C-alpha cells in the first residue's frame, strides 16, 4: 500500500466513515508517519462506504470489526494490518501496523460514557461504579464480543487522560492533513 502511495503521490484514496472520525484520523496518522499523501473519501458511515471498497472504487478503508466481519470472512475484503498493539486473536495471521515499519503505532476504537460538564461528582461516581460492575459481567463480555471488542472498565480521570493523549498524538497528523471541524 505504501509503495503504491509513494509511486503515485496524492492518487491513492481511502474511504472513512466520516470526516474527523477515528478511522479518518488513524489513516492520516499512518500517512503522516510514512510521509505519503492519501486522498480521503468521507462517507456517512461504514455501510455506504463498503460497496465502494469491495468494488475497488475506494481501494482502502480502516474499519472496526463489526461492520466488515462478514466481508472479511467471505473474502470480499482482505485485511492488511490491525491497528492494535499486538496481533488480534480474531485475525492472528494479520500483522499489526507497527510490524511493517511503524513502531509504536496503536489505535484502538473505544467507547466512553459522557455526561454534561456540570453533572455533580457524586452522580458521575455512582454511574461509573454501576457501569464498572456491569462491564465485569458475562453479559457485557458477550455483548462487546459481538462487535469485536472487550469491555475495559475505566475511570473519569483515565478517560480525560486518554483524550488528552490522543489529542497530542493526532495533532500533527491533523495539522499536516489540513483537517478542519465541519
C-alpha positions as CSV (number, residue, x, y, z in Angstrom):
1,X,0.0,0.0,0.0
2,X,2.8,2.4,1.0
3,X,4.8,1.5,-2.1
4,X,1.8,2.4,-4.3
5,X,1.2,5.6,-2.4
6,X,4.8,6.6,-2.9
7,X,4.8,5.6,-6.6
8,X,1.6,7.7,-7.2
9,X,1.7,10.6,-4.8
10,X,-1.7,12.0,-4.0
11,X,-3.5,9.4,-6.1
12,X,-4.3,6.6,-3.6
13,X,-7.6,7.1,-2.0
14,X,-9.2,5.7,1.2
15,X,-12.7,5.6,2.5
16,X,-13.7,6.5,6.0
17,X,-16.9,6.5,8.0
18,X,-16.8,10.3,8.1
19,X,-14.6,13.4,8.4
20,X,-12.9,13.6,11.7
21,X,-13.7,10.1,12.7
22,X,-11.2,7.9,14.4
23,X,-10.8,6.0,11.1
24,X,-10.0,9.2,9.3
25,X,-7.5,10.2,11.9
26,X,-6.0,6.8,12.1
27,X,-5.3,6.6,8.4
28,X,-3.9,10.2,8.4
29,X,-1.6,9.2,11.2
30,X,-0.2,6.4,9.1
31,X,0.1,8.8,6.1
32,X,1.8,11.4,8.2
33,X,4.2,8.9,9.7
34,X,5.0,7.4,6.3
35,X,5.2,10.9,4.7
36,X,2.8,10.0,2.0
37,X,-0.3,11.9,0.7
38,X,-3.6,9.9,0.5
39,X,-6.9,11.1,-0.7
40,X,-9.7,11.0,1.9
41,X,-13.2,10.0,0.7
42,X,-15.5,10.6,3.6
43,X,-18.8,8.6,3.8
44,X,-21.7,8.9,6.2
45,X,-20.9,5.6,7.9
46,X,-19.4,2.3,7.0
47,X,-22.5,0.9,5.3
48,X,-22.3,3.3,2.3
49,X,-18.5,3.0,2.1
50,X,-18.4,-0.8,1.9
51,X,-19.7,-1.3,-1.7
52,X,-17.1,1.2,-3.0
53,X,-14.3,-0.6,-1.1
54,X,-15.5,-4.1,-2.2
55,X,-15.6,-3.0,-5.8
56,X,-12.3,-1.1,-5.7
57,X,-13.7,2.4,-6.3
58,X,-12.2,3.3,-2.9
59,X,-9.2,1.0,-2.6
60,X,-8.6,1.2,1.1
61,X,-10.5,1.6,4.4
62,X,-9.8,1.3,8.0
63,X,-12.8,-0.1,9.9
64,X,-13.9,-1.6,13.1
65,X,-14.7,-5.4,13.1
66,X,-18.5,-5.3,13.3
67,X,-19.3,-3.5,10.0
68,X,-16.8,-5.6,7.9
69,X,-16.6,-9.0,9.6
70,X,-18.9,-10.7,7.1
71,X,-16.9,-9.3,4.2
72,X,-13.6,-10.4,5.7
73,X,-15.0,-13.9,6.3
74,X,-16.3,-14.2,2.8
75,X,-13.1,-13.0,1.2
76,X,-14.7,-9.8,-0.3
77,X,-12.2,-7.8,1.7
78,X,-8.6,-8.5,2.6
79,X,-7.1,-7.3,5.9
80,X,-3.7,-5.6,5.5
81,X,-3.0,-4.9,9.2
82,X,-4.6,-4.4,12.6
83,X,-4.2,-1.2,14.5
84,X,-3.9,-2.8,17.9
85,X,-0.5,-3.0,19.7
86,X,-0.4,-6.8,19.3
87,X,-1.9,-9.2,16.8
88,X,-5.6,-9.7,17.2
89,X,-7.0,-13.1,18.2
90,X,-9.8,-12.9,15.6
91,X,-7.2,-12.3,12.8
92,X,-4.0,-14.0,14.1
93,X,-2.2,-14.1,10.8
94,X,-2.6,-10.4,10.1
95,X,0.3,-8.2,11.2
96,X,-0.1,-5.0,13.3
97,X,0.5,-1.6,11.7
98,X,3.6,-1.4,13.8
99,X,5.2,-4.6,12.4
100,X,6.0,-3.4,8.8
101,X,7.6,-0.2,10.0
102,X,5.5,2.0,12.3
103,X,6.8,1.1,15.7
104,X,4.6,2.3,18.5
105,X,1.5,2.7,16.2
106,X,-1.5,1.7,18.1
107,X,-5.1,2.9,17.6
108,X,-8.0,1.3,19.3
109,X,-11.6,2.3,18.9
110,X,-13.0,2.8,22.3
111,X,-16.3,3.8,23.8
112,X,-16.9,6.3,26.6
113,X,-19.9,7.3,28.6
114,X,-20.3,11.1,28.9
115,X,-22.4,13.4,31.0
116,X,-22.9,17.2,30.9
117,X,-19.9,19.1,32.3
118,X,-21.9,20.3,35.4
119,X,-23.1,16.9,36.5
120,X,-22.4,16.6,40.2
121,X,-19.3,14.5,41.1
122,X,-21.4,12.1,43.2
123,X,-23.6,11.3,40.2
124,X,-20.6,10.7,38.0
125,X,-19.1,8.4,40.6
126,X,-22.3,6.4,41.0
127,X,-22.8,6.0,37.3
128,X,-19.1,5.0,36.8
129,X,-19.4,2.5,39.7
130,X,-22.5,0.9,38.2
131,X,-21.0,0.8,34.7
132,X,-17.8,-0.8,36.0
133,X,-19.9,-3.5,37.7
134,X,-21.8,-4.2,34.5
135,X,-18.7,-4.3,32.4
136,X,-17.4,-7.1,34.7
137,X,-20.3,-9.4,33.8
138,X,-20.5,-12.2,31.2
139,X,-23.4,-10.3,29.6
140,X,-21.1,-7.3,28.9
141,X,-18.3,-9.5,27.7
142,X,-20.7,-11.3,25.3
143,X,-22.2,-8.0,24.1
144,X,-18.8,-6.5,23.3
145,X,-17.5,-9.7,21.7
146,X,-20.2,-9.5,19.0
147,X,-18.7,-6.2,17.8
148,X,-15.1,-7.4,18.2
149,X,-14.3,-5.6,21.4
150,X,-13.8,-6.4,25.1
151,X,-15.1,-4.4,28.0
152,X,-12.4,-2.4,29.7
153,X,-13.6,-0.6,32.8
154,X,-12.1,2.8,33.4
155,X,-12.4,6.0,35.5
156,X,-13.4,9.5,34.6
157,X,-9.8,10.6,35.2
158,X,-8.4,7.9,33.0
159,X,-10.8,8.9,30.2
160,X,-9.7,12.6,30.5
161,X,-6.0,11.4,30.3
162,X,-6.7,9.3,27.2
163,X,-8.4,12.1,25.4
164,X,-5.5,14.4,26.2
165,X,-3.0,11.8,25.0
166,X,-5.0,11.2,21.7
167,X,-5.2,15.0,21.1
168,X,-1.4,15.1,21.4
169,X,-0.9,12.0,19.2
170,X,-3.2,13.0,16.4
171,X,-2.4,16.8,16.4
172,X,0.5,16.8,14.0
173,X,-1.3,14.5,11.5
174,X,-4.5,16.6,11.7
175,X,-2.5,19.7,11.0
176,X,-0.5,18.1,8.2
177,X,-3.7,16.8,6.5
178,X,-5.5,20.2,7.0
179,X,-8.4,18.5,8.7
180,X,-11.0,21.1,9.9
181,X,-14.1,20.8,12.0
182,X,-17.1,20.6,9.8
